[in-house]
């Protein structure tokens, strides 16, 4: 994956493009949760969306995840305008192109780790046998290959989040959306989870992490800062490409 | 920014096997609740099955009894003439009836103007009649003897009598030991047989039968038939019935009364109908309560599983997938309850029927067209679950249309019922009242259809 020799010809193929996206909630007073957000994320990026509570990051996440539609503006995922899709089309998009990781894990308590991960493929119409084979592979990737038959109550918080991450990546989505993935974990486990996400990103996954944790954000190559529904900062250190060590750029200097 | 307007071929789909597994997953995960909810339905269905089963088994039992007696027995009696006096049947009537093709047997009796006593020293006739008749009356009525024998070609010509069951009782003769005799018009007749009761012919039960020849010879009676009994081909009973009056008395067919004794018994079988309807109504209420129970549980289940619904939406479930999941869940619940209830109701019916010593299906000849009636009718009540599920499914769909609220990412827990914001996509739960009225109406329509099907 270390194709650092070609930064100039980097195929900046945007998997996600937001143009002038606003979201208003009617009520008194009306809330402008998002205000004219323009944002582009390329394939292979690892992006943190940072902001305090109420800054609009959850709204942004729902819009990126196609769970909600913007009031104004456009959003395109892999060059497909989300506005043109029906509910069924959006469901299809979510089933194949977007993987979600939640703060509360949201695993099925009664199902084993393997079945939980396999559930991530259920709406792609993949048969059970193949689903489970793919799930096993994904669990191996997150380092839980030895815990296939454990049910969530028997797993630690970090392990549960790994299962959730495996579920998000099992279908090889274009975007992995992680909402406060370390919010319910202690600092040590959080570091492990961040390491895992960085490693998956290095293997090629495009990952967007929503967080209020500045420290976590600081460890990621790109940070988009939200405040009152506006993008107030888009800070890239290092190359535009995934978490590369600063050396190539440093050498260019 | 380049945007392709066309949607690529990304489709969300759920295999049937997965839909089924997803639909029953909630039930498997909450066994206690599943059981209790199913029991609610089961009791409703069991009571309906038992009510219908017991009453139709009882009716079937009565009908089977009638079938055993035969429904092809017709009875001809004189009616009234224009002046209001009792008409007479022509002497040749039995012979004319016998000439009708489908008539298999016909026998006549003639009521004699004579009383019967235990002996010549009393004139108490006990309300009994004396009938003169022919030996083959016995076969025509399909009679059974309690004692002795019936009249035959010989005994019909000598002073002998056969007693109907009631007549024997009133005369105090219960056995032929000692050669009992009775007195008719002061003349002694030897009793040679006692009949068993004839459910279709209570008048014969109350009669003392002597031969036509003996009646003429010893009592000087004139033999004029007062009743003719005939057996017809079972397929052609109505056809025969229609032409009997004209055959017997072509000039005055309205002076002839034709009846089918089994009709009276059949009518008795219908009398219980009102009570059955009442019980059925009670059963329907129980079923409704069970259905409401399912609806309640499903609403709770949808509300407490909003997280799961949001997760499934995030995993790519379409609205219809979510709706299917909950419909399948409540349908399975109702099916479970329905199966348990049907088994329960059938068991109650069978146990009750055996206790009442009713005829069992296996007691009837296999070709009996009514055999199917006597089994506890497994009323195929459409599972009310899908109906009950309509309501919570509306909620589920409402939830599903409103991902912002249900998405686990939005950590809002405000309000019990899902409320959608803006952009008019929350239409599904616009009127929960309409849901309730709609599903209740549907329920009653289905219930009524199943009852009268």
Interface residues (C-beta under 8 A of the other chain):
Chain A: X14 X17 X19 X25 X26 X40 X58 X61 X62 X65 X67 X68 X69 X71 X74 X76 X78 X79 X80 X81 X84 X85 X87 X88 X89 X91 X92 X93 X94 X95 X96 X97 X98 X100 X102 X103 X104 X106 X108 X109 X110 X119 X120 X122 X123 X124 X125 X127 X128 X167 X179
Chain B: X1 X2 X3 X4 X5 X6 X7 X8 X10 X11 X12 X13 X14 X15 X17 X18 X22 X25 X28 X29 X307 X308 X310 X311 X312 X313 X314 X315 X316 X317 X318 X319 X320 X321 X401 X403 X404 X407 X408 X409 X410 X411 X421 X422 X423
